[in-house]
């Protein structure tokens, strides 16, 4: 068991971290990994669809559009953990 915020917590658990680019998400996850022990980290960038499948807005790929992410693949990977 790990102690998180003063409470004992049995694993496994999922911690989601969100924020804009350069907000320190990777640094936070690295520090959580050190504090809580080895963990699997899944980065949303790994789930962008192929360029030909991405939506366009005003002639440019709209990377902020949720349709850019292959959520089905991400869910399959989460379920396999």
N, C-alpha and C positions, 0 to 999 in steps of 0.2 A: 504494500500500500504506500501511497505517496501522500504527503501533507501539502494541501493546496489551500491557501488562505486560512490556515489554522484548522482545517478539517481533514480527516483521513478519508481518502477516496480510493476505492478499488477500481482497477482498470479492467478492461480497456476503455478509453475515452477518446472523444474527438474534440479538438479545439479548432475553431474556425477563426482566422485572422483576416480582416479586410481593411482596405485603406487605399489611398491614392498612391501613385508612383512616387518612390523615394520617401515614403512615410516611415520606414523602419520596420516593415513587416518581416523581412528576412532576418534582421537582427533580433527582433523579438522572438521569432521561432527558434533561432539558434540558441538563444538564452533559455527558452523554455525547455528545449531538448537537453541542454546541459543540466538544468535544475531537476527535471523530471525523469531523466534517463533516456535511453535510446528510443527514438520514435520514427515513424514513417512520415515524411513530409511530402505533401502533394501540392504542387504549385499550379494555379489555374492557367498560367501561360503554357503549360504542357498540353492543354486541351483545346487550343485554338484549332479550328477546322482548316483544311487546305485553302489556299488563296482563292481557287475557283469557286469555293462554296461560301465565301464571305459576302455579306451584304454591302452594297454601295449606298452612299448618301452624297448627293451633289458631286458625283463623279469620283469620289474617293472611298476607299474601304473604311467602313465605320467600325473600328475595333472596339468601341464602347457598346455596340449593339449585342445584347445577350445571345442572339442567334449565331454569333461567331464561336461560341463555346460548344463543344461536344459534351453536353451534360450526360447523355446516355453512357458514353465511355467512362466519364468520371464516376458516375454512380456504379457502374460495373466494377471499377477498380476499388471503390470504397467497400462494396459488398464482399469483395474477395479478401479483404484484410481480416 
